[in-house]
Amino acid sequence: MLKIIQRKRQQYVLLFTVIYFCISIFFVEFVTGLFIQNQVEADKDEIRYQIALIRSRIEATIYRDTYLAESVATLVTIAPDFAITNWYNIAQRLTSKAYYVRNISLYPNDIITHIYPEKGNEQVLGLDLRTVPGQYHTVLKARRYESVFLSSPVDLVQGGQGIIVRYPVFSDFPYKQKYWGGVSVVLDYEKLLRQSGVYSVKGAQLAIVQNVYGEKKQSIIMGNPLTAKNSDLSFPVHLPSGTWKIYAKFSDITNTDYQLVLILRLIGILGFLVIYVLLFLVYRSYQNVRDVSFQDELTLLPNRRLIIEMIDKLMGQPSLSGSIPCFAILNIDLNKFKEINDTFGHLAGDDMLKHVAHIFTENLRSSDVVSRFGGDEFVILLHRVSTKEEVELVVSKLRSAIDETVLIWDGHELYPSVSIGYALYDQEKDTCVDDILARADQNMYQEKVLKTGKSTTQ
């Protein structure tokens, strides 16, 4: 029976092990997932910071360059002849303080007559802007709005792309009825994007959309329209004649330290493994102590405590299952055991006890429980028996097995003899374990008196 209990215990340990490690792996993966998620969120926050910084750089540099150029437009409005006469010095001074100005030009009557620097821009001199539809519409918008106007990035006549800043000039300021022409400043678009950090953002796709004051339409000036449509975040860029909007779509955020993630997983698994080993050692120690407390040291059979506990559980089953348990108790005592001890010594008596215990175990079902109750007394719990005939059949089998065996000890033949009494469980008579044990013991005592002719146990 102890082997059955141990087998069930092993099954429970295996089940606990599987559940424990499943929970452990789930917990480790959950914590690791939280770590990765925090890393990803940290990377996203870094991207947000970078884009906010890009927004600030674009706003600051464009405002700086456009308002430097506005001073030239103001000068032309007040003193056009002076501005034309001193054009080279004025333009040179302005461009030396600007960041992204490629060139600055005058276009009275919408014809470019002056440009700085001239080198590389010679083909622009004398250009009638009305013949270049891609640029002339910006001239008209500046004139109509009577204020500075920033174009979308356009292809320049002299090559490359630029943002053209138009300043309309009216000769009758502040009435603004007589249009004189204008001042234009070309900002290096690629340099602006590059130095503002647009191309250095990792982990996100960017798109820039332009919104013009007074107009509902938007135009993509950088990136993919789908990025703007499906963006995760956006930042407005406020400019003198409208706004840009920077859209970002997170993608390929791979800054997570997967080596650190692997280390965290290993630490987590090792930690749970150490805890499991500690729990297992504590459990084994507890079970060893429990087994020792429930096991007879000599015969390795269940002892008095365990058999009483098992009988008590059986008697308590009706309240749980609703059915009356069927079992019987055999009370067995060795005859003339004291004589064996007195004649051959206690070692012979110990061997006789082990010899008899082995016979009982070999001749009973695995579901039956043989226990050493104390001294030379054994108690056997027979499961699933309900009639005297069934019990007496088992008793007869045990008597035959005992009578047919002999213990050879130190050259002597020792023949065991037993007295057996039994009691079938009766729910009305047996209100506690002591009741059924007492009935079995009384029956055993009566048989012993008949068998040995003595009123005391040997």
C-alpha positions as CSV (number, residue, x, y, z in Angstrom):
1,M,0.0,0.0,0.0
2,L,2.9,2.3,0.7
3,K,4.1,1.7,-2.9
4,I,0.6,2.8,-4.1
5,I,0.8,5.9,-2.0
6,Q,4.3,6.7,-3.2
7,R,3.2,6.1,-6.8
8,K,0.3,8.5,-6.4
9,R,2.6,10.9,-4.7
10,Q,5.0,10.7,-7.7
11,Q,2.1,11.5,-10.0
12,Y,1.1,14.5,-7.9
13,V,4.8,15.7,-7.9
14,L,4.9,15.2,-11.7
15,L,1.6,17.2,-12.1
16,F,2.9,19.9,-9.8
17,T,6.2,20.1,-11.7
18,V,4.4,20.5,-15.1
19,I,2.1,23.2,-13.7
20,Y,4.9,24.9,-11.9
21,F,7.2,25.1,-14.9
22,C,4.3,26.2,-17.2
23,I,3.5,29.0,-14.8
24,S,7.2,29.8,-14.5
25,I,7.7,30.0,-18.2
26,F,4.5,32.1,-18.6
27,F,5.7,34.5,-15.9
28,V,9.2,34.8,-17.3
29,E,7.8,35.5,-20.8
30,F,5.3,37.9,-19.3
31,V,8.0,39.9,-17.5
32,T,10.3,39.7,-20.6
33,G,7.4,40.9,-22.7
34,L,6.9,43.9,-20.3
35,F,10.6,44.6,-20.6
36,I,10.5,44.6,-24.4
37,Q,7.4,46.7,-24.4
38,N,9.0,49.2,-22.1
39,Q,12.0,49.2,-24.4
40,V,9.8,49.8,-27.4
41,E,8.0,52.6,-25.6
42,A,11.3,54.1,-24.7
43,D,12.3,54.0,-28.3
44,K,9.1,55.6,-29.4
45,D,9.6,58.3,-26.8
46,E,13.0,58.9,-28.3
47,I,11.5,59.1,-31.8
48,R,8.9,61.6,-30.5
49,Y,11.7,63.7,-28.9
50,Q,13.7,63.6,-32.2
51,I,10.8,64.7,-34.3
52,A,9.9,67.5,-31.8
53,L,13.5,68.6,-32.1
54,I,13.3,68.5,-35.9
55,R,10.1,70.6,-35.8
56,S,11.9,73.2,-33.6
57,R,14.9,73.3,-35.9
58,I,12.9,73.8,-39.0
59,E,10.7,76.5,-37.5
60,A,13.7,78.4,-36.0
61,T,15.9,78.3,-39.1
62,I,13.1,79.2,-41.6
63,Y,11.9,82.1,-39.4
64,R,15.4,83.3,-39.1
65,D,16.2,83.2,-42.8
66,T,12.9,84.6,-44.0
67,Y,12.9,87.5,-41.6
68,L,16.5,88.4,-42.5
69,A,15.3,88.6,-46.1
70,E,12.2,90.6,-45.1
71,S,14.6,93.4,-44.1
72,V,15.7,93.6,-47.7
73,A,12.0,93.8,-48.9
74,T,11.4,96.6,-46.4
75,L,14.4,98.5,-47.7
76,V,13.2,98.0,-51.3
77,T,9.8,99.3,-50.4
78,I,11.2,102.4,-48.7
79,A,14.1,103.1,-51.1
80,P,14.1,101.0,-54.2
81,D,16.8,103.0,-56.0
82,F,19.1,102.8,-53.0
83,A,18.5,99.1,-52.7
84,I,19.3,98.5,-56.4
85,T,22.4,100.7,-56.3
86,N,23.8,99.0,-53.2
87,W,22.4,95.5,-54.1
88,Y,25.7,93.6,-53.8
89,N,26.6,94.8,-50.3
90,I,23.1,94.4,-49.0
91,A,22.6,90.9,-50.4
92,Q,26.1,89.8,-49.3
93,R,25.5,90.9,-45.7
94,L,22.2,89.1,-45.6
95,T,23.4,85.8,-46.9
96,S,26.4,85.8,-44.6
97,K,24.0,85.7,-41.6
98,A,21.6,83.1,-43.1
99,Y,21.8,79.4,-42.7
100,Y,20.0,78.0,-45.8
101,V,19.8,80.9,-48.3
102,R,21.0,79.8,-51.7
103,N,20.4,83.1,-53.4
104,I,18.4,86.3,-53.1
105,S,16.9,88.2,-56.0
106,L,14.9,91.3,-57.1
107,Y,12.2,90.9,-59.7
108,P,10.6,94.4,-60.5
109,N,7.6,93.8,-62.8
110,D,8.1,90.1,-62.1
111,I,11.4,90.0,-64.1
112,I,14.5,89.0,-62.2
113,T,17.0,91.8,-62.7
114,H,19.4,91.3,-59.7
115,I,20.6,88.1,-58.0
116,Y,23.2,87.3,-55.4
117,P,25.4,85.4,-55.8
118,E,25.6,85.7,-59.6
119,K,28.0,82.8,-60.0
120,G,26.0,79.7,-60.8
121,N,22.8,81.7,-61.2
122,E,23.6,83.6,-64.4
123,Q,20.9,81.9,-66.4
124,V,18.3,83.3,-64.0
125,L,19.1,86.9,-64.7
126,G,16.5,88.4,-67.0
127,L,14.0,85.6,-66.4
128,D,10.4,86.6,-66.7
129,L,8.7,84.7,-63.9
130,R,5.4,84.8,-65.8
131,T,6.9,82.3,-68.2
132,V,7.6,79.8,-65.5
133,P,4.1,78.6,-64.3
134,G,5.7,76.4,-61.6
135,Q,7.0,79.5,-59.9
136,Y,4.8,82.3,-61.0
137,H,1.8,81.0,-59.0
138,T,3.8,81.7,-55.9
139,V,4.4,85.3,-57.1
140,L,0.7,85.7,-57.5
141,K,-0.1,84.3,-54.1
142,A,2.4,86.6,-52.4
143,R,0.9,89.6,-54.3
144,R,-2.7,88.5,-53.4
145,Y,-2.0,87.9,-49.7
146,E,0.2,91.1,-49.6
147,S,2.5,89.2,-47.3
148,V,5.4,86.8,-47.3
149,F,4.6,83.4,-49.0
150,L,6.6,80.2,-48.8
151,S,6.3,77.8,-51.7
152,S,6.4,74.1,-51.7
153,P,9.8,72.6,-52.7
154,V,10.1,73.4,-56.4
155,D,12.6,72.5,-59.1
156,L,14.9,75.5,-59.7
157,V,15.9,76.8,-63.1
158,Q,19.6,76.7,-62.0
159,G,19.2,73.1,-60.8
160,G,18.2,71.3,-57.5
161,Q,15.2,71.9,-55.3
162,G,14.5,74.9,-53.1
163,I,11.8,76.6,-51.1
164,I,11.1,80.0,-52.5
165,V,10.2,82.8,-50.1
166,R,8.3,85.6,-51.9
167,Y,8.0,89.1,-50.5
168,P,5.7,91.4,-52.6
169,V,6.8,95.0,-52.8
170,F,4.3,97.9,-53.2
171,S,5.5,101.4,-54.1
172,D,2.6,103.1,-52.3
173,F,3.0,101.4,-48.9
174,P,0.9,101.2,-46.8
175,Y,-1.9,101.4,-49.3
176,K,-0.6,98.5,-51.3
177,Q,-2.3,99.4,-54.5
178,K,0.7,99.9,-56.8
179,Y,2.5,96.6,-57.3
180,W,6.3,97.1,-57.9
181,G,7.5,93.6,-58.0
182,G,9.2,91.6,-55.2
183,V,12.1,90.0,-53.4
184,S,12.6,86.3,-53.5
185,V,14.8,84.2,-51.3
186,V,15.6,80.6,-52.2
187,L,16.2,78.2,-49.3
188,D,18.2,75.0,-49.8
189,Y,15.5,72.4,-49.2
190,E,17.7,69.3,-49.1
191,K,20.2,71.0,-46.7
192,L,17.3,72.1,-44.5
193,L,16.0,68.6,-44.2
194,R,19.4,67.0,-43.8
195,Q,20.6,69.3,-41.1
196,S,17.4,69.4,-39.2
197,G,17.7,65.6,-38.7
198,V,14.8,64.3,-40.9
199,Y,17.0,61.7,-42.5
200,S,18.6,60.5,-39.3
201,V,15.5,59.3,-37.6
202,K,15.5,55.5,-37.1
203,G,12.6,53.3,-36.3
204,A,10.0,55.5,-38.1
205,Q,8.9,56.6,-41.6
206,L,8.4,60.3,-41.9
207,A,6.2,62.4,-44.2
208,I,5.8,66.2,-44.4
209,V,2.6,67.8,-45.5
210,Q,2.2,71.5,-46.3
211,N,-1.0,73.5,-45.4
212,V,-1.3,77.0,-46.9
213,Y,-3.2,79.7,-45.1
214,G,-6.5,80.3,-46.8
215,E,-6.4,77.1,-48.8
216,K,-8.0,73.7,-47.8
217,K,-5.8,71.5,-49.9
218,Q,-2.7,69.8,-48.6
219,S,0.4,68.7,-50.5
220,I,3.0,66.1,-49.7
221,I,6.4,67.7,-49.8
222,M,8.4,64.8,-48.4
223,G,7.7,61.1,-47.9
224,N,4.9,58.7,-48.7
225,P,1.2,59.8,-48.6
226,L,0.4,56.5,-46.9
227,T,2.7,57.4,-44.0
228,A,0.7,60.6,-43.5
229,K,-2.6,58.7,-43.8
230,N,-1.7,55.9,-41.3
231,S,0.6,57.8,-39.0
232,D,1.1,57.1,-35.3
233,L,1.9,60.7,-34.4
234,S,2.2,64.1,-35.9
235,F,3.8,67.5,-35.1
236,P,2.8,70.8,-36.6
237,V,5.5,73.1,-37.9
238,H,4.3,76.7,-37.8
239,L,5.7,78.9,-40.6
240,P,5.2,82.5,-41.8
241,S,2.6,81.6,-44.5
242,G,1.0,78.4,-43.4
243,T,2.0,75.2,-41.6
244,W,3.8,72.0,-42.3
245,K,2.9,68.8,-40.5
246,I,5.4,66.1,-39.8
247,Y,3.8,62.6,-39.7
248,A,5.5,59.6,-38.4
249,K,4.7,55.9,-38.7
250,F,6.6,53.6,-36.3
251,S,8.4,50.8,-38.1
252,D,11.3,48.4,-37.4
253,I,12.0,49.5,-33.9
254,T,14.9,47.1,-33.3
255,N,16.8,49.0,-30.6
256,T,15.8,46.4,-28.0
257,D,18.8,44.7,-26.5
258,Y,17.9,41.1,-27.2
259,Q,21.1,39.9,-25.6
260,L,19.8,41.5,-22.4
261,V,16.4,39.9,-23.0
262,L,18.1,36.5,-23.3
263,I,20.0,37.1,-20.0
264,L,16.7,38.1,-18.3
265,R,15.0,34.9,-19.6
266,L,17.9,32.8,-18.3
267,I,18.0,34.5,-14.9
268,G,14.2,34.1,-14.6
269,I,14.3,30.4,-15.6
270,L,17.3,29.7,-13.3
271,G,15.6,31.6,-10.5
272,F,12.4,29.5,-10.8
273,L,14.6,26.3,-11.1
274,V,16.4,27.2,-7.9
275,I,13.0,27.8,-6.2
276,Y,11.7,24.5,-7.5
277,V,14.8,22.6,-6.2
278,L,14.4,24.2,-2.8
279,L,10.7,23.4,-2.7
280,F,11.4,19.9,-3.9
281,L,14.1,19.4,-1.2
282,V,11.7,20.7,1.5
283,Y,8.9,18.5,0.2
284,R,11.2,15.4,0.1
285,S,12.4,16.2,3.7
286,Y,8.8,16.5,4.8
287,Q,7.7,13.3,3.0
288,N,10.7,11.4,4.4
289,V,9.8,12.5,7.9
290,R,6.2,11.6,7.3
291,D,7.1,8.2,5.8
292,V,9.3,7.5,8.8
293,S,6.5,8.5,11.1
294,F,4.1,6.2,9.2
295,Q,6.4,3.3,8.6
296,D,7.6,0.5,10.8
297,E,11.4,0.6,11.0
298,L,11.9,-3.2,11.1
299,T,9.4,-4.6,8.6
300,L,9.0,-1.4,6.5
301,L,5.3,-1.9,6.7
302,P,2.8,0.8,7.6
303,N,2.7,1.4,11.3
304,R,0.0,1.8,13.8
305,R,-0.5,5.5,13.1
306,L,-1.0,5.0,9.3
307,I,-3.4,2.1,9.5
308,I,-5.6,3.9,12.0
309,E,-5.6,7.0,9.8
310,M,-6.6,4.9,6.7
311,I,-9.4,3.1,8.6
312,D,-10.6,6.5,9.9
313,K,-10.8,7.9,6.3
314,L,-12.7,4.8,5.2
315,M,-15.2,5.2,7.9
316,G,-15.6,8.8,7.0
317,Q,-16.4,8.1,3.4
318,P,-20.2,7.7,3.7
319,S,-20.6,11.5,4.3
320,L,-18.6,12.2,1.1
321,S,-19.8,9.6,-1.4
322,G,-23.2,8.6,0.1
323,S,-22.3,4.9,0.0
324,I,-21.3,2.7,2.9
325,P,-17.7,1.4,2.6
326,C,-17.1,-2.3,2.5
327,F,-14.0,-3.5,4.3
328,A,-12.8,-5.8,7.1
329,I,-10.0,-5.7,9.7
330,L,-7.8,-8.7,10.5
331,N,-6.0,-8.7,13.8
332,I,-3.1,-11.2,13.8
333,D,-0.8,-12.2,16.6
334,L,2.2,-14.5,16.5
335,N,1.9,-17.5,18.7
336,K,4.8,-18.4,21.0
337,F,6.8,-15.3,19.8
338,K,8.1,-14.7,23.3
339,E,9.6,-18.2,23.4
340,I,11.4,-17.5,20.1
341,N,12.9,-14.4,21.6
342,D,13.8,-16.1,24.9
343,T,15.3,-19.2,23.2
344,F,17.1,-17.8,20.1
345,G,17.4,-14.1,20.9
346,H,15.8,-10.9,19.7
347,L,17.5,-11.1,16.3
348,A,15.7,-14.3,15.6
349,G,12.4,-12.6,16.7
350,D,13.1,-9.7,14.4
351,D,13.7,-12.1,11.4
352,M,10.5,-14.0,12.3
353,L,8.6,-10.7,12.2
354,K,10.0,-9.8,8.8
355,H,9.4,-13.3,7.5
356,V,5.8,-13.2,8.5
357,A,5.3,-9.7,7.1
358,H,6.7,-10.9,3.8
359,I,4.2,-13.8,3.7
360,F,1.3,-11.5,4.4
361,T,2.3,-9.1,1.7
362,E,2.9,-11.8,-0.9
363,N,-0.5,-13.4,-0.4
364,L,-2.8,-10.4,-0.4
365,R,-4.0,-8.0,-3.1
366,S,-2.1,-4.8,-3.8
367,S,-5.1,-2.8,-2.6
368,D,-5.0,-4.5,0.9
369,V,-2.8,-3.0,3.6
370,V,-0.6,-5.0,5.9
371,S,0.6,-3.1,9.0
372,R,2.6,-3.9,12.1
373,F,0.5,-2.7,14.9
374,G,3.1,-3.2,17.6
375,G,5.2,-6.0,19.1
376,D,4.2,-9.2,17.4
377,E,0.8,-7.9,16.4
378,F,-0.3,-7.2,12.8
379,V,-3.4,-5.5,11.5
380,I,-4.6,-6.0,7.9
381,L,-7.1,-3.8,6.1
382,L,-9.1,-5.7,3.5
383,H,-10.7,-3.5,0.9
384,R,-14.0,-4.3,-0.9
385,V,-15.1,-7.2,1.2
386,S,-18.7,-7.4,2.5
387,T,-19.3,-11.0,3.7
388,K,-17.8,-13.3,6.2
389,E,-17.2,-15.9,3.5
390,E,-14.9,-13.5,1.6
391,V,-13.0,-12.7,4.8
392,E,-12.7,-16.3,5.9
393,L,-11.4,-17.2,2.4
394,V,-8.6,-14.7,2.9
395,V,-7.9,-15.9,6.4
396,S,-7.7,-19.5,5.2
397,K,-5.2,-18.5,2.5
398,L,-3.0,-16.7,5.0
399,R,-3.1,-19.6,7.4
400,S,-2.0,-22.0,4.7
401,A,0.8,-19.7,3.6
402,I,2.0,-19.5,7.2
403,D,1.8,-23.2,7.9
404,E,3.7,-24.1,4.6
405,T,6.7,-21.9,5.3
406,V,9.6,-22.3,7.7
407,L,12.3,-19.8,8.7
408,I,15.8,-21.2,8.8
409,W,17.7,-19.3,11.3
410,D,21.2,-20.1,12.4
411,G,20.6,-23.8,11.4
412,H,17.3,-24.0,13.3
413,E,13.9,-24.5,11.7
414,L,11.5,-22.1,13.1
415,Y,7.8,-22.6,12.3
416,P,5.6,-19.5,12.6
417,S,2.1,-19.8,14.0
418,V,-0.5,-17.1,14.1
419,S,-3.9,-16.4,15.7
420,I,-6.3,-14.4,13.4
421,G,-9.4,-12.5,14.4
422,Y,-11.5,-10.3,12.1
423,A,-14.3,-7.8,12.1
424,L,-16.4,-6.7,9.1
425,Y,-17.2,-3.0,9.2
426,D,-20.7,-2.4,10.6
427,Q,-21.9,1.2,10.4
428,E,-24.2,0.8,13.4
429,K,-21.6,-1.0,15.7
430,D,-18.5,0.9,14.6
431,T,-18.8,4.5,15.5
432,C,-15.0,5.0,15.6
433,V,-11.8,3.2,14.7
434,D,-11.4,1.8,18.2
435,D,-14.7,-0.1,17.9
436,I,-13.8,-2.2,14.9
437,L,-10.3,-2.8,16.2
438,A,-11.6,-3.9,19.5
439,R,-14.0,-6.4,17.8
440,A,-11.2,-7.8,15.7
441,D,-8.9,-8.0,18.7
442,Q,-11.5,-9.8,20.8
443,N,-12.0,-12.4,18.0
444,M,-8.3,-12.9,17.7
445,Y,-8.0,-13.3,21.5
446,Q,-10.7,-16.0,21.5
447,E,-8.9,-17.9,18.8
448,K,-5.6,-17.6,20.6
449,V,-7.1,-19.0,23.8
450,L,-8.5,-22.0,21.8
451,K,-5.3,-22.5,19.9
452,T,-2.7,-22.2,22.7
453,G,-4.8,-23.0,25.6
454,K,-3.6,-19.9,27.4
455,S,-5.3,-16.7,28.5
456,T,-2.4,-14.5,27.7
457,T,-0.6,-13.6,24.5
458,Q,2.8,-15.3,23.9
